[in-house]
Amino acid sequence: MKNLHLKVIPWLLRFCVILQLQFAYSQNIKKAEYFFDNEPGIGMATPIAGFIADSTAGYTFTANIGNLTPGGYHYIYVRVMDSLGNWSVVSSQYFLVNPLGATPVITNVTFRLAQAEYFIDADPGTGHGIPMFIFAGDSINQAYTVNIASLSAGNHIIGFRVKDVGQNWSVVGTKSFLIKTTACSPPNALFSSDIVNAGSVTHLTNLSTNTNVGTTYLWKISKPPDSVMATTLNMSYTFASPGYYDVSLKAYNTDTCTSFWKQKVLVGPVLSKAITITGNTVFCDGDSVLLLAPNGSNFQWSTGATTQQITVKTSGNFQVTYIDLNGNGAVSNIVSVLVNPVLSLTVTVSPANNGLSNGSALATVSGGSGYIYTYNWSTTQTTPVVQGLLPEPIL
């Protein structure tokens, strides 16, 4: 058993954080890499420079955190590769990038899970997987159905990751599975549903493929404490209350050649998940914007705040989780706020003399939303410098 002890010491004196990471691995360790927050793919992270292969002693390296947001929480992940080319799982540490002397913005906050996604075989990158329906909460304990009809027989890998309302993605959890060749031709069960208000008829439309004239179906609506079942091609049902319901469809080409699909069906009225914005989301430093969460309870913002409304004075992406009026864990949309530096203007004047039109004025500008500025002098000139001025006030 070989142990690799890794100590991460950020190399910018402006920040202060020390992380201790440790691996145990059975083969000789040949390579190591690290990354922050988002998974770039195995073997695609930042190599640990100067790494000593097969080292049994502790190894110290520096990690550049210059591109990370000060005053924000981040994850650092480290993994190693053995002599057979096998990569370890990642070891991670949560840390705060905080300017020395500053007060941490968020402390001791456990953010709720707000988003989930999966992929099969090839990782498309963080945030680009196939979305998974979840109720916002501290944990996920839900069953999912994944369509594998397009996959070939053989071994495959399914990967999952989640994101919390603080906008932090987890590392990928993976599971291998085997698709076997069957003697029959299985159907591909699938259906869609319309969205209507409670008390109206919800129509469930069968979209199954690879069926035959003898294919039979079994619908099931999970409606605790009872279940509603049907064996028709399509199904219609009137839900008495709004909310999300589990509906499944099983298709049978033969007794042994079947396919199963399950999904959440939404019954209205559909509740808005949009944050109400009072003010502008792009403004200069010193101003602010008000963000109001949808009606509900048990609010948690990406800032850690737990009130329904927050006042935002800094740039960032803001989102809130809450319990909606139907009692479900919900996630709002994301609101992006951009705070620009305050516009600073200095005018340097060279007065006219001897009664001539030889005066000038220079406008020096900084701050604002960029480096290109528009000038509009009282003389109608539009350049940073105006010349040929008479001895009179220039604005």
SEBA-220478 format. One line per field, with one value per residue (C-alpha): x, y, z; residue number from 1; residue in one letter. Coordinates in steps of 0.5 Angstrom, whole numbers, plus 500, padded with zeros to 3 digits. Layout:
c1 (X:...)
c2 (Y:...)
c3 (Z:...)
i (NUM:...)
aa (A:...)
END
This chain:
c1 (500:503:501:501:501:499:499:496:499:496:502:499:500:493:490:491:488:492:489:491:489:491:491:492:493:496:500:506:503:506:502:498:493:488:482:478:470:468:471:475:475:480:487:485:486:492:498:502:508:515:511:516:513:513:514:512:514:509:509:508:506:503:496:494:488:489:483:478:473:475:470:467:467:471:473:479:480:486:487:493:494:498:503:497:494:488:486:484:477:478:480:477:477:472:475:474:478:478:483:487:483:477:470:468:462:459:460:458:453:450:447:441:441:438:440:442:444:447:451:452:460:462:462:460:462:459:453:452:449:442:438:434:428:429:426:430:433:439:439:436:432:429:428:430:428:434:433:438:434:440:446:449:450:456:459:457:458:453:455:451:453:449:449:447:444:451:453:457:458:459:465:462:459:459:457:458:452:452:447:446:443:436:433:427:426:424:420:422:416:415:410:408:403:400:399:392:390:387:380:381:383:390:392:398:400:403:410:413:417:419:412:408:401:401:404:400:401:400:399:400:399:402:397:398:395:392:394:391:392:390:391:389:394:393:391:387:386:383:387:384:390:395:403:407:405:409:406:409:408:410:410:410:412:412:412:419:421:418:420:419:418:417:417:414:407:405:398:397:396:403:407:412:419:421:425:422:427:426:431:437:441:447:449:455:458:454:447:443:438:432:431:424:423:417:411:413:417:424:428:435:439:446:448:446:441:434:429:424:428:435:439:444:450:455:456:454:449:443:438:434:431:424:418:413:405:404:409:415:422:423:428:428:431:438:439:445:448:453:456:461:466:463:465:470:471:477:477:484:483:488:485:485:490:491:483:485:481:487:484:483:480:482:477:480:475:476:471:464:462:469:474:470:467:462:464:459:462:457:461:458:465:465:473:477:480:477:481:480:476:474:475:469:466:466:462)
c2 (500:507:513:520:526:532:539:545:552:558:562:569:572:576:570:565:557:551:544:537:531:524:518:511:507:499:501:505:512:515:522:527:532:537:542:547:547:544:537:538:530:525:526:533:537:541:537:537:540:537:531:525:518:513:518:514:521:527:531:539:543:550:551:558:561:567:566:564:569:572:572:565:558:553:546:543:536:532:525:520:515:509:505:501:507:507:513:514:517:524:527:534:539:545:552:559:564:570:577:577:581:581:578:571:572:566:561:554:554:547:549:545:541:544:541:534:531:525:522:515:514:520:526:532:537:540:543:540:533:531:534:530:532:533:536:541:539:537:530:526:519:519:513:515:512:512:511:506:504:507:504:498:491:491:495:502:507:512:518:523:529:535:542:546:553:556:554:548:542:535:531:525:519:513:506:501:497:491:491:484:481:478:473:478:485:489:495:502:505:512:517:524:528:535:540:542:544:540:538:537:531:530:526:521:520:513:514:507:505:498:495:490:489:484:489:490:496:497:504:506:512:512:516:515:511:508:507:507:502:502:497:502:504:512:514:520:521:527:529:532:536:540:537:532:525:519:515:509:505:498:495:488:485:478:476:476:482:488:495:500:508:512:520:526:528:536:538:545:551:551:556:561:560:566:571:578:584:591:595:594:588:592:598:602:600:603:602:595:591:587:580:577:569:566:565:559:558:555:560:559:563:562:567:563:568:565:571:571:578:580:586:585:590:585:582:574:569:569:563:561:554:554:550:552:553:545:543:541:543:548:552:559:561:564:572:575:581:586:591:596:601:608:613:617:624:629:635:639:646:650:657:661:667:674:674:668:662:658:654:647:642:634:629:623:618:611:606:604:598:598:602:606:612:617:625:630:637:644:646:639:636:629:627:627:633:640:645:652:655:662:664:662:656:649:644)
c3 (500:498:501:497:502:499:502:498:499:495:492:492:498:498:500:505:505:507:505:507:502:503:498:499:493:491:485:484:483:477:476:479:477:481:479:482:482:475:473:466:465:467:465:463:469:471:472:479:477:479:482:484:481:486:492:499:503:503:497:497:491:490:487:483:486:482:478:483:486:493:498:495:497:492:492:490:487:487:484:482:476:478:473:470:467:472:476:483:485:487:494:495:500:501:502:502:498:503:502:508:514:510:514:510:506:508:514:516:510:508:501:498:492:486:480:477:471:468:462:459:457:454:459:456:461:467:466:459:461:461:466:471:475:483:488:492:498:503:499:493:494:488:482:475:469:463:456:453:447:443:446:443:447:451:457:459:464:467:470:475:478:482:484:490:490:492:484:486:482:485:482:478:481:476:475:470:467:462:456:454:447:447:443:442:440:446:445:447:452:452:453:454:458:457:463:465:472:477:476:468:464:463:457:457:450:448:444:445:439:436:438:434:433:439:444:450:455:463:465:473:476:483:487:495:498:492:485:478:473:465:459:454:448:451:458:461:468:472:478:484:487:483:484:481:480:478:472:469:462:461:454:453:446:449:457:457:452:456:457:462:463:469:469:473:471:473:474:475:477:475:480:478:480:477:482:482:480:483:480:475:474:471:476:478:485:491:488:489:486:490:489:491:492:489:495:499:505:508:503:502:497:494:498:504:506:509:508:502:499:499:497:492:492:488:482:481:479:484:486:491:493:497:499:494:496:494:499:494:494:489:485:482:476:476:476:474:477:474:478:475:478:479:473:475:471:472:467:466:463:460:460:454:454:450:448:443:442:444:451:451:456:457:460:464:465:469:472:469:464:460:457:451:453:449:450:449:451:451:445:441:440:442:443:450:448:446:443:440:446:448:455:458:462:458:461)
i (1:2:3:4:5:6:7:8:9:10:11:12:13:14:15:16:17:18:19:20:21:22:23:24:25:26:27:28:29:30:31:32:33:34:35:36:37:38:39:40:41:42:43:44:45:46:47:48:49:50:51:52:53:54:55:56:57:58:59:60:61:62:63:64:65:66:67:68:69:70:71:72:73:74:75:76:77:78:79:80:81:82:83:84:85:86:87:88:89:90:91:92:93:94:95:96:97:98:99:100:101:102:103:104:105:106:107:108:109:110:111:112:113:114:115:116:117:118:119:120:121:122:123:124:125:126:127:128:129:130:131:132:133:134:135:136:137:138:139:140:141:142:143:144:145:146:147:148:149:150:151:152:153:154:155:156:157:158:159:160:161:162:163:164:165:166:167:168:169:170:171:172:173:174:175:176:177:178:179:180:181:182:183:184:185:186:187:188:189:190:191:192:193:194:195:196:197:198:199:200:201:202:203:204:205:206:207:208:209:210:211:212:213:214:215:216:217:218:219:220:221:222:223:224:225:226:227:228:229:230:231:232:233:234:235:236:237:238:239:240:241:242:243:244:245:246:247:248:249:250:251:252:253:254:255:256:257:258:259:260:261:262:263:264:265:266:267:268:269:270:271:272:273:274:275:276:277:278:279:280:281:282:283:284:285:286:287:288:289:290:291:292:293:294:295:296:297:298:299:300:301:302:303:304:305:306:307:308:309:310:311:312:313:314:315:316:317:318:319:320:321:322:323:324:325:326:327:328:329:330:331:332:333:334:335:336:337:338:339:340:341:342:343:344:345:346:347:348:349:350:351:352:353:354:355:356:357:358:359:360:361:362:363:364:365:366:367:368:369:370:371:372:373:374:375:376:377:378:379:380:381:382:383:384:385:386:387:388:389:390:391:392:393:394:395)
aa (M:K:N:L:H:L:K:V:I:P:W:L:L:R:F:C:V:I:L:Q:L:Q:F:A:Y:S:Q:N:I:K:K:A:E:Y:F:F:D:N:E:P:G:I:G:M:A:T:P:I:A:G:F:I:A:D:S:T:A:G:Y:T:F:T:A:N:I:G:N:L:T:P:G:G:Y:H:Y:I:Y:V:R:V:M:D:S:L:G:N:W:S:V:V:S:S:Q:Y:F:L:V:N:P:L:G:A:T:P:V:I:T:N:V:T:F:R:L:A:Q:A:E:Y:F:I:D:A:D:P:G:T:G:H:G:I:P:M:F:I:F:A:G:D:S:I:N:Q:A:Y:T:V:N:I:A:S:L:S:A:G:N:H:I:I:G:F:R:V:K:D:V:G:Q:N:W:S:V:V:G:T:K:S:F:L:I:K:T:T:A:C:S:P:P:N:A:L:F:S:S:D:I:V:N:A:G:S:V:T:H:L:T:N:L:S:T:N:T:N:V:G:T:T:Y:L:W:K:I:S:K:P:P:D:S:V:M:A:T:T:L:N:M:S:Y:T:F:A:S:P:G:Y:Y:D:V:S:L:K:A:Y:N:T:D:T:C:T:S:F:W:K:Q:K:V:L:V:G:P:V:L:S:K:A:I:T:I:T:G:N:T:V:F:C:D:G:D:S:V:L:L:L:A:P:N:G:S:N:F:Q:W:S:T:G:A:T:T:Q:Q:I:T:V:K:T:S:G:N:F:Q:V:T:Y:I:D:L:N:G:N:G:A:V:S:N:I:V:S:V:L:V:N:P:V:L:S:L:T:V:T:V:S:P:A:N:N:G:L:S:N:G:S:A:L:A:T:V:S:G:G:S:G:Y:I:Y:T:Y:N:W:S:T:T:Q:T:T:P:V:V:Q:G:L:L:P:E:P:I:L)
END
